[in-house]
């Protein structure tokens, strides 16, 4: 992640584009609805997009044809839900492909599915699970960002294994090979991303608590005064 321009066989590249497209279209509609219902959310939407762009633009060589880096999608998934991040993440990938030669247009569908679709859904699902188990905001955000990062790379490993199965062990062997190479750099990066995302949410709790309440991120049990809010964040 990102899978480089021209790295995937044409059939695989086309197939992932078809798979990702409905999520992106649905995400565009979700963004329009969100902005229409809450115009003040534009600033946070932009911040979520910038956060994803900056973190996912960090490029650490990991395996031929791809790179390892934080993803930055956990924050937006928690704030605005996964459909919104399908569009934001894809727009980020387009700009990175055009301006930074990071990823590519032929592999946009595959990269969008792993970073902008799978990652945010994993983030939001894990965030909800922690909250429903009684976790406070900070731990829930950490788990969401951590698992979004690792989940994205797990999906990327599967995409590469499907395209380039091992001659003897097939998909399973190739998946283990790609995933093990990624994990060397990705696990510490995922921990760092989780901690950074928690810090960003703490800052948002301080400067825009009302918006977080409207988004449903801050709940009554999180806000028993300013000091308690900051502690639980």
C-alpha angles and dihedrals in degrees: 000000000000096000106213127246112281094004097116122068110259094248092053092045091051093046094053090048090055091047095049098042099078091052091051093048090049089048092054090054091047091053092050091050092047094051092045093051096040114021090177089067091074092089093052091045089055091047092051090050093048091048091053093045095051097044096043091047091064104104124205115171110243113153135354110285097015143052140219125239143131114283105212095206098114093077095054092043091056094044101041108011128251101285091063090051091053088069098036093048092048092050088051090052092050092053092046092050093049101038105027103027085235110145116341147247096251089052095040093106094053093044092046092051094051099039105026102031113023097035096052093046091051089048095050095043092052091044091054092046093055092045093049090050088058100264119152124237098269099055091042092053092046093052091046094052093041095051094040088058096047092039092055091054093045089056091046090052089052092049092052092045091053090051096042111027119185112262092233108022098032123203095346095055093044092048092052090048095051094041094049092051092049093046093063091071101017103063095059090041090053091052091050091048091050092052093046092050091052090053091051091050090049088055091049090050089057100044104031112020094146092059091049089052091052089051091051093241095115112055131191093260089054095055115057092138134323096284093050091046092055091045095052092044 
